[in-house]
């Protein structure tokens, strides 16, 4: 079977130890996490974990089934890149002297559609939201100008199709 990039969305209660149990599922199967992020979801008191992996369809299906067996997990889904809308966020800290002395850096920032977040006498910070290739290209473009720090978030995504998690939760609440 062919490996594909999958985005796994896990809706769960935010209880201690859940992250460890979820990551253990991937560890046991020797699957590397390409990206991982978590935040509150559209539902009060429910958190969403977004996990990106590169594996085949059979393995991702089994992983999602295993994740759903966790007590704190409400529902888990998996989708291909074609089924989702996704982005990443990156911050770049660069020497301030570059901003004032190198005109080309202003062109790089403008052409990448990045934003300057803050400027100080020692450094300035640039923010870019986009695909991994875009954030990586800007990192490479900024390196010659004194890139001091770089950080990129995990993938955040929404599905193109309705997932129906609110309906699942309402059914669950009504049955209890």
C-alpha positions as CSV (number, residue, x, y, z in Angstrom):
1,X,0.0,0.0,0.0
2,X,1.1,3.5,-0.7
3,X,1.9,6.0,2.0
4,X,-0.2,9.2,2.0
5,X,-0.3,12.2,4.3
6,X,-3.3,12.0,6.7
7,X,-4.7,14.5,9.1
8,X,-6.2,12.9,12.1
9,X,-8.7,14.9,14.2
10,X,-9.4,13.7,17.7
11,X,-12.2,15.3,19.8
12,X,-11.7,14.6,23.5
13,X,-11.9,15.8,27.0
14,X,-8.6,17.4,28.0
15,X,-7.5,15.1,30.8
16,X,-4.1,14.4,32.1
17,X,-2.3,11.5,30.4
18,X,-4.4,11.5,27.2
19,X,-1.6,13.0,25.1
20,X,0.8,10.3,26.4
21,X,-1.6,7.5,25.6
22,X,-2.3,8.8,22.1
23,X,1.4,9.2,21.3
24,X,2.0,5.7,22.6
25,X,-0.3,4.4,19.9
26,X,1.9,5.8,17.2
27,X,5.1,4.7,19.0
28,X,4.0,1.1,19.1
29,X,3.4,1.1,15.4
30,X,6.7,3.0,14.6
31,X,4.8,5.9,13.0
32,X,6.4,9.3,13.1
33,X,4.2,12.3,13.9
34,X,4.8,14.9,11.2
35,X,2.9,17.5,13.1
36,X,0.8,17.8,16.3
37,X,-1.3,20.6,17.6
38,X,-4.2,20.9,20.1
39,X,-6.7,23.6,21.0
40,X,-10.2,24.1,22.2
41,X,-12.7,23.1,19.6
42,X,-16.0,24.5,18.4
43,X,-17.7,22.7,21.2
44,X,-17.4,24.0,24.8
45,X,-15.1,21.8,27.1
46,X,-14.1,19.6,24.1
47,X,-10.5,19.8,22.8
48,X,-9.3,19.0,19.3
49,X,-6.0,17.3,18.6
50,X,-4.7,17.6,15.0
51,X,-2.1,15.0,14.2
52,X,-0.4,14.6,10.8
53,X,1.1,11.3,9.8
54,X,2.4,9.7,6.6
55,X,1.2,6.1,6.4
56,X,-1.1,3.9,4.4
57,X,-4.9,3.7,4.6
58,X,-5.1,0.5,6.5
59,X,-2.7,1.6,9.2
60,X,-4.4,5.0,9.7
61,X,-7.8,3.3,9.9
62,X,-6.4,1.0,12.7
63,X,-4.8,3.9,14.5
64,X,-8.0,5.9,14.6
65,X,-9.9,2.8,15.9
66,X,-7.3,2.5,18.6
67,X,-7.5,6.2,19.5
68,X,-11.3,6.0,19.8
69,X,-10.9,3.2,22.4
70,X,-9.3,5.7,24.8
71,X,-11.8,6.7,27.6
72,X,-11.4,10.4,27.2
73,X,-11.8,10.4,23.4
74,X,-15.2,11.3,22.0
75,X,-14.6,10.7,18.3
76,X,-11.6,10.6,15.9
77,X,-11.6,11.2,12.1
78,X,-8.9,10.9,9.4
79,X,-8.7,12.8,6.1
80,X,-6.4,13.2,3.2
81,X,-4.9,16.6,2.2
82,X,-7.5,16.8,-0.6
83,X,-10.3,16.5,2.0
84,X,-9.0,19.3,4.2
85,X,-8.1,23.0,4.3
86,X,-4.9,23.4,6.3
87,X,-2.2,25.9,7.1
88,X,0.8,26.4,9.4
89,X,2.1,29.5,11.1
90,X,5.7,30.4,11.4
91,X,7.7,33.1,13.2
92,X,11.2,34.3,12.1
93,X,13.5,36.4,14.3
94,X,16.0,38.3,12.2
95,X,18.8,40.9,13.1
96,X,17.4,44.4,12.9
97,X,20.4,45.7,11.0
98,X,19.3,43.5,8.0
99,X,16.0,45.3,7.8
100,X,17.6,48.7,7.5
101,X,20.8,47.9,5.6
102,X,19.6,45.2,3.1
103,X,16.8,46.4,0.8
104,X,16.4,42.9,-0.6
105,X,15.0,41.6,2.7
106,X,12.1,44.0,2.4
107,X,11.3,42.5,-1.1
108,X,11.6,39.0,0.3
109,X,9.1,39.8,3.1
110,X,6.7,41.5,0.6
111,X,6.8,38.8,-2.0
112,X,6.2,36.0,0.6
113,X,3.1,37.9,1.9
114,X,4.6,37.8,5.4
115,X,4.0,40.4,8.1
116,X,6.4,42.2,10.4
117,X,5.1,41.6,13.9
118,X,7.6,43.6,15.9
119,X,10.7,45.7,15.5
120,X,13.3,46.4,18.2
121,X,16.9,47.8,17.9
122,X,18.3,44.3,18.0
123,X,15.8,42.2,16.0
124,X,12.5,42.1,14.2
125,X,10.0,39.3,14.0
126,X,8.2,38.2,10.8
127,X,5.0,36.1,10.8
128,X,3.8,33.9,7.9
129,X,0.8,31.7,7.6
130,X,0.8,29.3,4.8
131,X,1.7,25.8,3.6
132,X,4.9,24.0,4.8
133,X,6.7,24.7,1.5
134,X,6.0,28.5,1.8
135,X,7.2,28.8,5.4
136,X,10.3,26.7,4.6
137,X,11.1,28.8,1.6
138,X,11.0,32.0,3.6
139,X,13.2,30.4,6.2
140,X,15.8,29.6,3.6
141,X,15.5,33.1,2.0
142,X,16.1,34.8,5.4
143,X,19.1,32.7,6.5
144,X,21.7,34.9,4.7
145,X,20.3,38.0,6.5
146,X,20.9,36.8,10.1
147,X,18.1,34.5,11.0
148,X,18.3,34.3,14.8
149,X,15.3,32.1,15.6
150,X,12.7,30.1,13.7
151,X,9.6,28.3,14.8
152,X,6.7,26.7,13.0
153,X,3.4,25.5,14.4
154,X,1.8,22.2,13.8
155,X,-0.8,21.9,11.1
156,X,-4.2,23.4,11.8
157,X,-7.0,22.2,9.6
158,X,-10.7,22.1,8.9
159,X,-12.4,19.5,6.7
160,X,-14.2,20.4,3.5
161,X,-17.0,18.1,4.4
162,X,-19.1,18.2,7.5
163,X,-17.8,16.0,10.3
164,X,-21.0,15.9,12.4
165,X,-19.2,16.0,15.8
166,X,-21.9,18.3,17.3
167,X,-24.6,15.7,16.4
168,X,-22.5,12.9,17.8
169,X,-22.1,14.8,21.1
170,X,-25.8,15.7,21.3
171,X,-26.7,12.0,20.8
172,X,-24.2,11.1,23.5
173,X,-25.5,13.7,26.0
174,X,-29.2,12.6,25.3
175,X,-28.4,9.0,26.0
176,X,-26.8,9.7,29.4
